Amino acid sequence: MAPKPLSSAESRAAAASAWRVAVWGIAIYAAGRIAALLLQSMSLPAAVAQALIAEWGVGRLGVAWSDPTQPLPTGGAIARRAGMGAVVGVVAAVIVVGFLATTRAVILERTEPALGMIIVALVTAGLYAMRDELLLHGLVVRALVTVESPVLKVLACGLTSAAAAYGEVGATAPSAVVAQGLLGIVFGSLWVRDRGAWPAWGAHTAWLFATSALMQGGIFEARVASTSWGGADAGPLGGTAAVIALAPLAAGALAGSIRPRV
């Protein structure tokens, strides 16, 4: 049955709420960036501060880790949802890194990982995933709560991820911006299907940790081809190869977002 259309008063209230969420979301994001600048010499404290700011801020705007219309999930249910997301993140990382390596966008060289570095990398990945999922995608889903189209919500998540990447790397690396937008679509689709943060956070954490392990010294160190295909100074996810590898994953995520939730 088609949803009942909103009255004009309800539509105005929904629009005002969306603008409120958007404005406060920008303010919270800015606060996180300031914390990052102040703590830029200390990577782990910076990650902790940004994650806490994101959690505190978006929680007051109604962004929930689990669907608020459903009973409070048990610890086992949360672990299962986060674990399912982690599988998505690992599979995506293996596919993308495999494509980059086989097409010579990167050359992987074996390294000797240290246990302490691996633990720090995992914790840091979880914190940055928490920050980005809550600020870049959770707020979008919250602001568009009255929008019926899941595709529009997922595309909006991709847009905010691309905008954040643009702020990080600038217009000199357009492929990096596009790649982050495609990743935003993948993670945003998990928000839309689950109506909560756990699968998206699990996927994002696993993606960051796996790509770090496979290309940034955990297991392998990547030497990036100095071409637009590889990414050169923009890094392994800043070239045309990364965009081509991520495009089918994003297309599959979009298609999956419109399937009925089971």
Salt bridges, closest charged atoms under 4 A:
ASP67 OD2 - ARG195 NH1 3.91
ASP67 OD2 - ARG261 NH1 3.59
GLU109 OE2 - ARG223 NE 2.51
ASP132 OD1 - ARG131 NE 2.78
GLU133 OE1 - HIS137 ND1 2.89
GLU133 OE2 - HIS204 ND1 2.60
GLU168 OE2 - ARG33 NH1 3.30
ASP194 OD2 - ARG81 NH2 2.73
